[in-house]
Amino acid sequence: MPGRSVTSKVLALLDAFTPSTPELTLSELARRAGVSLPTAHRRAQELVGWGALERAPDGRFHIGLRLWEVASLAPRGLALREAAMPFLEDLYEVTHENVQLAVREGLELVFVERIAGRRAVPVLTRVGGRFALHATGVGLVLLATAPAEVQEEVLAAPLHAYTEKTITDPVRLREVLAGVRKSGHSVSDGQVTLDALSVAAPVRSPEGHVLAAVSLVVRADTAQPAALAPLVKAAARGITRALEPRHP
């Protein structure tokens, strides 16, 4: 692709890696990034030298630890996680269910922390992973409190159905989002996997803006959303308070 900058090519190489393809050969890397093999070789070697990529003995490339170290410095990740962890751990100890913390990034959400219950329902999420906003508990909170233009863009696009319960009708989704704003929490019942139900609540900045959402994910057949909502809201309020500036 003519006219691409060196930076765009390097970013394309990094973007070639996905959760389903965490290791790539040089030719796969070049093809996925849309660059020539010689270019992929030069840039990959530079990335290996810096630590953004690592090369296995079989020659395959994977993301390097240095890139994770740099990414961990992102304010919305590190500071938020440090403030949130005591409350996420408390929520886990009370329930022994999956606990998640997510932020909105554009038209998607990114999970920044997760505590997995050993006997809890399996979930499709991972720390650093992205997901659609319209289906999960945290996503519904983040979408309900997002700027109007973000909501309209999500509602105007095709809404992917993960299960038969996923809300894909924009009119119905608008009603759900209004309910989330009114109640201060969301419930996603079987919308991502039929066996899971999540309850989520917003984490706010000192100025009152929604920064993140925290959720519990439990088995749908034993879930009691009315009993879980106060627990999740309490954790969200605790994180919100922890983010407030401390005065001497």
Beta strands, then each sheet from edge to edge (+ up, - down):
strand 1: 53-55
strand 2: 61-63
strand 3: 98-105
strand 4: 108-115
strand 5: 130-132
strand 6: 186-189
strand 7: 196-204
strand 8: 210-219
sheet 1: 1+ 2-
sheet 2: 5+ 4- 3+ 8- 7+ 6-
end
